[in-house]
Amino acid sequence: MSFVIINENHSDTGKVRAANEDYFGSYAGSYGDLIIVCDGMGGYKGGATASKLAVENISEHFAGLQFTENTDLSDELNFALERAHYKIREKASEDPELKEMGSTAAVLLLNGERFFTAHAGDSRVYLIRKGQIHQITKDHSLVQKMVDSGMITQEEAKNHPRRNVILNALGAEKEFFSDVSAPEQLFEDDIFVLCSDGLNGHVEDDEIYKIATEKEPRQAVLHLVKLANDRGGKDNITVQIVKVQRKGKTISKDKKYSFGMPALVVLGLLLLGVSWLYFSGSYKPWIEGMFGKQTEKTDSLKTGKKPVLPDSTASDSLSNKPDSGKGNAVPETGVQKNEKGMK
């Protein structure tokens, strides 16, 4: 089966940061479709430089790839992230102002009927499939490590004062590692959401699911960024949405009331025939034989029965609830994203 990829994206500085240190890109080639979101750190100059270098070097690796059916794309993703890591380290060594810069990375690669992911840090890739949302990358963060060890719950991690400390990043002075998936099966109607933590720091997973499934991709990315900003916008916010469709499939603007042309033709002929029978005077035996004689309409005022009305009490689950934002604790180890620095 051939697929068509619909990709939309949006990035915003947020309400607190002075500048946007996120960087993203979308590319296509013989290897397939490559979608990237990176979140830089290390001060404005360092963070912006690192995330830009990350996206450029990952994409350049694939642009120069001689792809064949024997190419191992998991290996190529690993090579691409390693290339970005060393290029960031090289640039940092040339300029003292860039010494502590680094970047997260969330990467999605679609190839035929397969997909791959790769990541470093706490930028995420979500997959929406069959009515459920799955976070298919695991954060390389201190709080995730604490959750895995049973020290805190996933719910406690959301508001933990050290939730912005990451343990892995492109360009980090300590040992870097790329987290690359094996190939997974791609299905029609899959939806992927890639984001920096400026989104999931304010917006819950079920809200991401609701917006991504109920709105077209362009409206969805704008709505998600706006929702994060409405709840404080304490960090840069970047979102990419990828929707997978069968090649040749068309989507009706209003699926609920779409009719095929053959059905409309049959309906028109039927109405024309009934009209002819009516005006020719020979309709009564035919109509009464099919439907019976006309009966008196039921009046709810006479019978005392109330008509059934649609329920109008449903509430919107995407209310702009307050968000506690990020903590300011300085870590002993790891990368302190709130300070945009590195240890």
C-alpha positions as a Python dict, from the first residue, in 0.01 Angstrom:
ca = {
    (1, 'M'): (0, 0, 0),
    (2, 'S'): (128, 348, -87),
    (3, 'F'): (92, 626, 167),
    (4, 'V'): (68, 1003, 144),
    (5, 'I'): (220, 1200, 430),
    (6, 'I'): (57, 1523, 549),
    (7, 'N'): (295, 1725, 766),
    (8, 'E'): (229, 2054, 947),
    (9, 'N'): (438, 2234, 1208),
    (10, 'H'): (449, 2541, 1426),
    (11, 'S'): (703, 2686, 1669),
    (12, 'D'): (669, 2971, 1917),
    (13, 'T'): (897, 3147, 2166),
    (14, 'G'): (637, 3117, 2442),
    (15, 'K'): (551, 3376, 2707),
    (16, 'V'): (869, 3373, 2917),
    (17, 'R'): (1178, 3307, 2704),
    (18, 'A'): (1346, 3598, 2528),
    (19, 'A'): (1415, 3396, 2213),
    (20, 'N'): (1329, 3065, 2051),
    (21, 'E'): (1605, 2806, 2096),
    (22, 'D'): (1403, 2525, 1934),
    (23, 'Y'): (1470, 2425, 1574),
    (24, 'F'): (1287, 2183, 1345),
    (25, 'G'): (1282, 2052, 991),
    (26, 'S'): (1097, 1825, 747),
    (27, 'Y'): (1272, 1657, 455),
    (28, 'A'): (1199, 1401, 183),
    (29, 'G'): (1428, 1186, -30),
    (30, 'S'): (1492, 834, -153),
    (31, 'Y'): (1509, 728, 213),
    (32, 'G'): (1151, 847, 278),
    (33, 'D'): (1025, 1133, 497),
    (34, 'L'): (1239, 1274, 778),
    (35, 'I'): (1079, 1483, 1056),
    (36, 'I'): (1293, 1647, 1329),
    (37, 'V'): (1236, 1857, 1643),
    (38, 'C'): (1532, 1981, 1851),
    (39, 'D'): (1540, 2187, 2173),
    (40, 'G'): (1867, 2373, 2236),
    (41, 'M'): (2029, 2466, 2566),
    (42, 'G'): (2333, 2659, 2686),
    (43, 'G'): (2217, 3020, 2681),
    (44, 'Y'): (2046, 3194, 2391),
    (45, 'K'): (2344, 3191, 2157),
    (46, 'G'): (2445, 2838, 2254),
    (47, 'G'): (2096, 2687, 2255),
    (48, 'A'): (1993, 2833, 1921),
    (49, 'T'): (2323, 2731, 1762),
    (50, 'A'): (2310, 2375, 1897),
    (51, 'S'): (1953, 2299, 1787),
    (52, 'K'): (2017, 2443, 1440),
    (53, 'L'): (2338, 2239, 1402),
    (54, 'A'): (2153, 1928, 1515),
    (55, 'V'): (1875, 1957, 1257),
    (56, 'E'): (2114, 2054, 977),
    (57, 'N'): (2355, 1766, 1038),
    (58, 'I'): (2088, 1500, 1080),
    (59, 'S'): (1921, 1609, 756),
    (60, 'E'): (2252, 1643, 570),
    (61, 'H'): (2346, 1288, 661),
    (62, 'F'): (2032, 1158, 492),
    (63, 'A'): (2063, 1397, 198),
    (64, 'G'): (2399, 1237, 117),
    (65, 'L'): (2279, 881, 173),
    (66, 'Q'): (2296, 638, -121),
    (67, 'F'): (1977, 455, -25),
    (68, 'T'): (1913, 99, -144),
    (69, 'E'): (1679, -177, -31),
    (70, 'N'): (1966, -313, 180),
    (71, 'T'): (2025, 12, 370),
    (72, 'D'): (1982, -31, 746),
    (73, 'L'): (1792, 285, 840),
    (74, 'S'): (1824, 220, 1214),
    (75, 'D'): (2202, 234, 1172),
    (76, 'E'): (2174, 546, 956),
    (77, 'L'): (1970, 723, 1223),
    (78, 'N'): (2236, 636, 1477),
    (79, 'F'): (2510, 768, 1247),
    (80, 'A'): (2310, 1088, 1185),
    (81, 'L'): (2269, 1166, 1556),
    (82, 'E'): (2635, 1087, 1625),
    (83, 'R'): (2736, 1322, 1343),
    (84, 'A'): (2522, 1599, 1495),
    (85, 'H'): (2669, 1533, 1840),
    (86, 'Y'): (3029, 1565, 1724),
    (87, 'K'): (2960, 1871, 1509),
    (88, 'I'): (2809, 2047, 1811),
    (89, 'R'): (3110, 1950, 2025),
    (90, 'E'): (3347, 2074, 1753),
    (91, 'K'): (3169, 2410, 1728),
    (92, 'A'): (3161, 2446, 2107),
    (93, 'S'): (3539, 2400, 2125),
    (94, 'E'): (3590, 2694, 1887),
    (95, 'D'): (3395, 2952, 2089),
    (96, 'P'): (3401, 2992, 2472),
    (97, 'E'): (3047, 3133, 2463),
    (98, 'L'): (2923, 2805, 2319),
    (99, 'K'): (3112, 2580, 2561),
    (100, 'E'): (2806, 2438, 2738),
    (101, 'M'): (2566, 2418, 2447),
    (102, 'G'): (2372, 2106, 2358),
    (103, 'S'): (2041, 1995, 2211),
    (104, 'T'): (1771, 1735, 2248),
    (105, 'A'): (1642, 1558, 1938),
    (106, 'A'): (1321, 1380, 1840),
    (107, 'V'): (1337, 1220, 1496),
    (108, 'L'): (1078, 1030, 1291),
    (109, 'L'): (1167, 852, 967),
    (110, 'L'): (892, 712, 743),
    (111, 'N'): (1001, 466, 475),
    (112, 'G'): (739, 285, 269),
    (113, 'E'): (522, 91, 513),
    (114, 'R'): (770, 125, 799),
    (115, 'F'): (866, 391, 1050),
    (116, 'F'): (1166, 447, 1278),
    (117, 'T'): (1227, 684, 1569),
    (118, 'A'): (1542, 820, 1729),
    (119, 'H'): (1582, 1059, 2019),
    (120, 'A'): (1808, 1212, 2280),
    (121, 'G'): (1683, 1409, 2582),
    (122, 'D'): (1319, 1486, 2657),
    (123, 'S'): (1175, 1592, 2322),
    (124, 'R'): (905, 1340, 2236),
    (125, 'V'): (741, 1137, 1961),
    (126, 'Y'): (378, 1030, 2011),
    (127, 'L'): (181, 784, 1798),
    (128, 'I'): (-198, 802, 1777),
    (129, 'R'): (-351, 477, 1652),
    (130, 'K'): (-691, 307, 1690),
    (131, 'G'): (-827, 556, 1942),
    (132, 'Q'): (-522, 566, 2168),
    (133, 'I'): (-216, 788, 2212),
    (134, 'H'): (121, 629, 2287),
    (135, 'Q'): (441, 808, 2388),
    (136, 'I'): (683, 595, 2185),
    (137, 'T'): (1001, 763, 2308),
    (138, 'K'): (1108, 753, 2673),
    (139, 'D'): (1252, 1074, 2817),
    (140, 'H'): (1622, 1069, 2903),
    (141, 'S'): (1554, 1270, 3218),
    (142, 'L'): (1618, 1251, 3590),
    (143, 'V'): (1250, 1222, 3680),
    (144, 'Q'): (1197, 941, 3428),
    (145, 'K'): (1486, 755, 3589),
    (146, 'M'): (1323, 810, 3928),
    (147, 'V'): (992, 676, 3792),
    (148, 'D'): (1163, 369, 3647),
    (149, 'S'): (1330, 295, 3981),
    (150, 'G'): (1001, 333, 4172),
    (151, 'M'): (1110, 642, 4368),
    (152, 'I'): (820, 854, 4238),
    (153, 'T'): (506, 797, 4033),
    (154, 'Q'): (447, 922, 3679),
    (155, 'E'): (195, 1169, 3821),
    (156, 'E'): (448, 1303, 4074),
    (157, 'A'): (705, 1342, 3797),
    (158, 'K'): (487, 1601, 3621),
    (159, 'N'): (538, 1858, 3898),
    (160, 'H'): (874, 1745, 4038),
    (161, 'P'): (1115, 2039, 4098),
    (162, 'R'): (1389, 1864, 3896),
    (163, 'R'): (1176, 1752, 3604),
    (164, 'N'): (1374, 1972, 3365),
    (165, 'V'): (1705, 1791, 3423),
    (166, 'I'): (1799, 1573, 3125),
    (167, 'L'): (2062, 1298, 3126),
    (168, 'N'): (2143, 1280, 2757),
    (169, 'A'): (2184, 1542, 2484),
    (170, 'L'): (2360, 1601, 2154),
    (171, 'G'): (2681, 1789, 2231),
    (172, 'A'): (2692, 1691, 2599),
    (173, 'E'): (3041, 1669, 2748),
    (174, 'K'): (2957, 1339, 2913),
    (175, 'E'): (2900, 1025, 2709),
    (176, 'F'): (2624, 1066, 2453),
    (177, 'F'): (2399, 785, 2331),
    (178, 'S'): (2133, 776, 2061),
    (179, 'D'): (1811, 586, 2133),
    (180, 'V'): (1702, 435, 1799),
    (181, 'S'): (1404, 208, 1742),
    (182, 'A'): (1378, -101, 1527),
    (183, 'P'): (1149, -68, 1221),
    (184, 'E'): (779, -66, 1306),
    (185, 'Q'): (476, -123, 1081),
    (186, 'L'): (305, 190, 947),
    (187, 'F'): (-73, 191, 909),
    (188, 'E'): (-326, 410, 735),
    (189, 'D'): (-463, 687, 962),
    (190, 'D'): (-162, 679, 1195),
    (191, 'I'): (-92, 1023, 1341),
    (192, 'F'): (248, 1120, 1483),
    (193, 'V'): (312, 1420, 1708),
    (194, 'L'): (669, 1539, 1766),
    (195, 'C'): (724, 1812, 2025),
    (196, 'S'): (967, 1989, 2253),
    (197, 'D'): (886, 1982, 2624),
    (198, 'G'): (734, 2328, 2599),
    (199, 'L'): (420, 2150, 2477),
    (200, 'N'): (389, 1847, 2706),
    (201, 'G'): (491, 2062, 3005),
    (202, 'H'): (152, 2233, 2976),
    (203, 'V'): (-72, 2003, 2772),
    (204, 'E'): (-179, 1653, 2880),
    (205, 'D'): (-149, 1351, 2650),
    (206, 'D'): (-526, 1307, 2624),
    (207, 'E'): (-559, 1670, 2515),
    (208, 'I'): (-293, 1619, 2248),
    (209, 'Y'): (-493, 1318, 2128),
    (210, 'K'): (-822, 1509, 2119),
    (211, 'I'): (-685, 1805, 1924),
    (212, 'A'): (-476, 1596, 1682),
    (213, 'T'): (-769, 1369, 1594),
    (214, 'E'): (-1050, 1624, 1580),
    (215, 'K'): (-872, 1896, 1380),
    (216, 'E'): (-686, 1898, 1051),
    (217, 'P'): (-306, 1904, 1103),
    (218, 'R'): (-262, 2278, 1036),
    (219, 'Q'): (-532, 2380, 1282),
    (220, 'A'): (-410, 2119, 1531),
    (221, 'V'): (-52, 2249, 1557),
    (222, 'L'): (-175, 2607, 1598),
    (223, 'H'): (-427, 2504, 1864),
    (224, 'L'): (-172, 2302, 2062),
    (225, 'V'): (80, 2586, 2070),
    (226, 'K'): (-191, 2834, 2170),
    (227, 'L'): (-308, 2606, 2451),
    (228, 'A'): (46, 2580, 2590),
    (229, 'N'): (83, 2958, 2575),
    (230, 'D'): (-255, 3012, 2739),
    (231, 'R'): (-134, 2801, 3032),
    (232, 'G'): (184, 3000, 3085),
    (233, 'G'): (412, 2932, 2788),
    (234, 'K'): (711, 2892, 3020),
    (235, 'D'): (935, 2747, 2747),
    (236, 'N'): (972, 2749, 2370),
    (237, 'I'): (701, 2537, 2207),
    (238, 'T'): (749, 2337, 1887),
    (239, 'V'): (504, 2086, 1739),
    (240, 'Q'): (511, 1877, 1423),
    (241, 'I'): (212, 1661, 1325),
    (242, 'V'): (235, 1388, 1063),
    (243, 'K'): (-82, 1224, 930),
    (244, 'V'): (-61, 905, 723),
    (245, 'Q'): (-319, 851, 447),
    (246, 'R'): (-367, 595, 173),
    (247, 'K'): (-254, 728, -164),
    (248, 'G'): (-549, 849, -370),
    (249, 'K'): (-780, 883, -71),
    (250, 'T'): (-984, 1202, -53),
    (251, 'I'): (-1135, 1348, 260),
    (252, 'S'): (-1479, 1510, 262),
    (253, 'K'): (-1502, 1845, 437),
    (254, 'D'): (-1802, 1708, 624),
    (255, 'K'): (-1780, 1331, 656),
    (256, 'K'): (-2110, 1307, 841),
    (257, 'Y'): (-2319, 1427, 548),
    (258, 'S'): (-2126, 1309, 243),
    (259, 'F'): (-2315, 1115, -26),
    (260, 'G'): (-2188, 938, -336),
    (261, 'M'): (-2299, 1056, -679),
    (262, 'P'): (-2481, 727, -765),
    (263, 'A'): (-2701, 761, -457),
    (264, 'L'): (-2795, 1117, -554),
    (265, 'V'): (-2889, 1007, -908),
    (266, 'V'): (-3112, 726, -780),
    (267, 'L'): (-3276, 960, -529),
    (268, 'G'): (-3346, 1216, -803),
    (269, 'L'): (-3505, 956, -1033),
    (270, 'L'): (-3721, 826, -749),
    (271, 'L'): (-3850, 1173, -667),
    (272, 'L'): (-3919, 1238, -1036),
    (273, 'G'): (-4120, 915, -1062),
    (274, 'V'): (-4327, 990, -751),
    (275, 'S'): (-4401, 1340, -881),
    (276, 'W'): (-4526, 1199, -1213),
    (277, 'L'): (-4753, 950, -1038),
    (278, 'Y'): (-4895, 1223, -815),
    (279, 'F'): (-4980, 1467, -1091),
    (280, 'S'): (-5114, 1196, -1324),
    (281, 'G'): (-5374, 1103, -1063),
    (282, 'S'): (-5272, 737, -1045),
    (283, 'Y'): (-5064, 765, -732),
    (284, 'K'): (-5317, 659, -469),
    (285, 'P'): (-5333, 282, -524),
    (286, 'W'): (-4954, 260, -566),
    (287, 'I'): (-4859, 472, -266),
    (288, 'E'): (-5127, 332, -35),
    (289, 'G'): (-5026, -20, -136),
    (290, 'M'): (-4671, 46, -26),
    (291, 'F'): (-4713, 268, 276),
    (292, 'G'): (-5076, 237, 384),
    (293, 'K'): (-5322, 520, 421),
    (294, 'Q'): (-5208, 853, 561),
    (295, 'T'): (-5265, 881, 933),
    (296, 'E'): (-5309, 1185, 1153),
    (297, 'K'): (-4985, 1338, 1285),
    (298, 'T'): (-4913, 1285, 1653),
    (299, 'D'): (-4923, 1607, 1852),
    (300, 'S'): (-4707, 1609, 2164),
    (301, 'L'): (-4942, 1864, 2321),
    (302, 'K'): (-5235, 1620, 2282),
    (303, 'T'): (-5055, 1304, 2392),
    (304, 'G'): (-4858, 1461, 2675),
    (305, 'K'): (-4533, 1303, 2547),
    (306, 'K'): (-4235, 1533, 2528),
    (307, 'P'): (-4009, 1528, 2222),
    (308, 'V'): (-3651, 1404, 2273),
    (309, 'L'): (-3404, 1693, 2253),
    (310, 'P'): (-3027, 1670, 2201),
    (311, 'D'): (-2814, 1695, 2516),
    (312, 'S'): (-2644, 2037, 2532),
    (313, 'T'): (-2465, 1990, 2863),
    (314, 'A'): (-2138, 1847, 2730),
    (315, 'S'): (-1834, 2035, 2858),
    (316, 'D'): (-1507, 2113, 2682),
    (317, 'S'): (-1222, 1908, 2828),
    (318, 'L'): (-964, 2156, 2692),
    (319, 'S'): (-1033, 2433, 2940),
    (320, 'N'): (-740, 2659, 3014),
    (321, 'K'): (-653, 2512, 3349),
    (322, 'P'): (-357, 2666, 3536),
    (323, 'D'): (-18, 2499, 3510),
    (324, 'S'): (254, 2503, 3771),
    (325, 'G'): (538, 2531, 3517),
    (326, 'K'): (902, 2432, 3565),
    (327, 'G'): (1100, 2428, 3886),
    (328, 'N'): (1414, 2631, 3947),
    (329, 'A'): (1625, 2383, 4144),
    (330, 'V'): (1986, 2359, 4025),
    (331, 'P'): (2089, 1994, 3978),
    (332, 'E'): (2404, 1827, 4101),
    (333, 'T'): (2434, 1627, 3779),
    (334, 'G'): (2290, 1623, 3432),
    (335, 'V'): (2176, 1906, 3208),
    (336, 'Q'): (1972, 2183, 3370),
    (337, 'K'): (1736, 2290, 3092),
    (338, 'N'): (1570, 2565, 3292),
    (339, 'E'): (1904, 2743, 3319),
    (340, 'K'): (1987, 2642, 2962),
    (341, 'G'): (2327, 2524, 3080),
    (342, 'M'): (2521, 2203, 3105),
    (343, 'K'): (2731, 2034, 3370),
}
